[in-house]
Every structure is written in structure tokens, then in C-alpha cells.
Amino acid sequence: MVKHQPKVSVIFPIRNEGKNVKMTLDSLFSVQTNLDLEAILVDDGSTDGCCDFLSTYQNKLRVKYISTQGLGPAKARNVGASRSKHPYLAFCDAHMTFEDFWLDRLVFFLTSGYSDAVCPAIGSIDDPKVIGYGQSLTPSLKIKWNQKRKALFETAILPGACIVTSRKAFEDIGGFEDGFSSWGFEDVELSIKFWLFGYRCHCEPNVTVLHLFRAAHPYKVNYEGIYYNLIRMAYLHFDEARIRKAKSLVIHGSHSKIEKKVLADGVLEKRARYSRRRQRQVDDLFRKFSIYF
């Protein structure tokens, strides 16, 4: 009996990506794969016409275009997932290129039960020799890349550039945090939630995708939005001491003003729900990955 290949929805949040969207789709559809793929483009208020090429695109029947207005990257990814049709989900940035069978090899770890969420090694388009292998956190909750290892290994943080998981696991943890309306910490919060709810996150160092690392975002990113997401994440998942420490990281503006807004947005109710769902504590996670926060 012929075994059916997995089906995967590849979801791209987009905002003012210029020529990068076409570059990314061209790569996605040109590399070899045995998977049944659909691409979901969530155009979150672009003003640069970056998706105009779709009307004449040769693979347009394999692309679903969704237009939203200013949801932010977390909610945009959730919208893409909700409008997708396949049992496996890949969340990717819209400024990437891929290698043959990259997704086949990542999905294998999900279908075989080795992992619940996995990322590839991520190299730079500008200098492919510069490669990171999953991520962890510094004592000030900044991202740091892991060093290369020989085979699949556990990683604290799945880089938002490329995360592959099952729809079942993604929906079970509630997806990306829908209380985030701007860029910042969405991949960190998702990874922490996976771990606390009992799922496993891994990096496969022998699969590499290339990513355009940009000096600046093609849309407005402000400190208040980043700090809001930080404090909200802390209230969702951290103990009281770590919440206080997270507030101390606010060095631009008033942490009390941001905290007041977070508390007005239903975070304590969600925190209580999450506390009942946890299979691990944040102490366990931070100790496991030597995160000194």
C-alpha cells in the first residue's frame, strides 16, 4: 500500500516586503519536495504593492491570498493558520530561500514522533556561511543563537523565521499570542508555551534555509509595542519575581503605564487558564536551557 505524503500549509505574514515575496514563493515552488503544499500569504496592510504579481503568477492556484489591516505578525500568522487546510503548518518569513526536501525532512520528525515543533538551521542570504541553529535567551531576555550540533537537538526558542509544527499541537496551545498587536517576542512566547504545555521543540541542524536579515523593518516598530509584549508574556507565563525582573527591562518610557494596559487587556484570566494547563514550570524550562533570568 502506498503511504500518503503529509500535507503542509506554509504561512507567510507579509508587510511591505517588496520583491521578497516573489523570491520566496519562487524558491518554495522550485525546490524538490514530495509533499502536498499550499502557500498562505497574509498581507497585513502592505502599501508597496509587494503582492501585485500574484494576478499573473504561474503558481497562483497553489497560493491563498488574505488581506488584513494592521493585525501584527502574531495575529496575522493565526489568521493564516485558521484559513489553511492541511494538518501540518510551517510559519515562515516572506524573505527566504529554501533547499531541496527541506520541509520533507523537517516534517519527518513530526510524523515519526521525534518532535512536536521543529526549526531548521537558518543562514544569511547575504552570507550563507553565517548560520544559527535554534535560539535561547540571555539574562536580559535577548535572543542568542545556538551553536551547531551533529543531529536533531532540543532548543529553547524556535526562531520565528521558520517554525514547523502540527495543526493539532498549534491549536492545542492556542497559537501565537493574540494579545500581541505589534512585532516582538511572538516566537519566544510561542516556544515557551509549547514547552510549558508539555510539547518538545527541536532544531534540525542538517537542514538549512536562508533568511534575509535586515537592518531595519519595512514598517514601524516602536519600543512601547515591544515592551507591551514583553510584560504581557511575563504575566502569562512567569512567576512574580520574574515579572518584576521583566518590568525592570523597560528602560524607555514607563513600565507602570505599560503594565496597567497589559492588566486591562484580560491577561490575568488567560494566565489562570494557562496555569491549569501547564505540565512544566518556567523554572524547569529555564534550568534545562541554562537561561539565567
NORURTA-V551805 format. One record per residue. N is the residue number from 1. BURIAL is I if it has 16 or more other ideal C-beta (glycine too) atoms within 10 Angstrom, else O. Layout:
n={N;N}
burial={BURIAL;BURIAL}
This chain:
n={1;2;3;4;5;6;7;8;9;10;11;12;13;14;15;16;17;18;19;20;21;22;23;24;25;26;27;28;29;30;31;32;33;34;35;36;37;38;39;40;41;42;43;44;45;46;47;48;49;50;51;52;53;54;55;56;57;58;59;60;61;62;63;64;65;66;67;68;69;70;71;72;73;74;75;76;77;78;79;80;81;82;83;84;85;86;87;88;89;90;91;92;93;94;95;96;97;98;99;100;101;102;103;104;105;106;107;108;109;110;111;112;113;114;115;116;117;118;119;120;121;122;123;124;125;126;127;128;129;130;131;132;133;134;135;136;137;138;139;140;141;142;143;144;145;146;147;148;149;150;151;152;153;154;155;156;157;158;159;160;161;162;163;164;165;166;167;168;169;170;171;172;173;174;175;176;177;178;179;180;181;182;183;184;185;186;187;188;189;190;191;192;193;194;195;196;197;198;199;200;201;202;203;204;205;206;207;208;209;210;211;212;213;214;215;216;217;218;219;220;221;222;223;224;225;226;227;228;229;230;231;232;233;234;235;236;237;238;239;240;241;242;243;244;245;246;247;248;249;250;251;252;253;254;255;256;257;258;259;260;261;262;263;264;265;266;267;268;269;270;271;272;273;274;275;276;277;278;279;280;281;282;283;284;285;286;287;288;289;290;291;292;293}
burial={O;O;O;O;O;I;O;I;I;I;I;I;I;I;I;I;I;O;O;I;I;I;I;I;I;O;I;I;I;O;I;O;I;O;I;O;I;I;I;I;I;I;I;I;O;I;O;O;O;I;I;O;O;I;O;O;I;O;O;O;O;O;I;I;O;I;O;I;O;O;I;I;I;I;I;I;I;I;I;I;I;O;O;I;O;I;O;I;I;I;I;I;I;I;I;I;I;I;I;O;O;I;I;I;I;I;I;I;I;I;O;O;O;O;I;I;I;I;I;I;I;I;I;O;I;O;O;O;O;O;I;I;I;I;I;I;I;O;O;O;I;O;O;O;I;I;O;O;I;O;O;I;O;O;I;I;I;I;I;I;I;I;I;I;I;I;I;O;I;I;O;I;I;I;I;I;I;O;I;I;I;I;I;I;I;I;I;I;I;I;I;I;I;I;I;I;I;O;I;I;I;I;I;I;I;O;I;I;I;I;I;I;O;O;O;O;O;I;I;O;O;O;O;O;I;I;I;I;I;I;I;I;I;I;I;I;I;I;O;O;O;I;I;O;I;I;I;O;O;I;O;O;O;O;I;O;O;I;I;O;O;I;O;O;O;O;I;O;O;I;O;O;O;I;O;O;O;O;O;O;O;I;O;O;I;I;O;O;I;O;I;O;I}
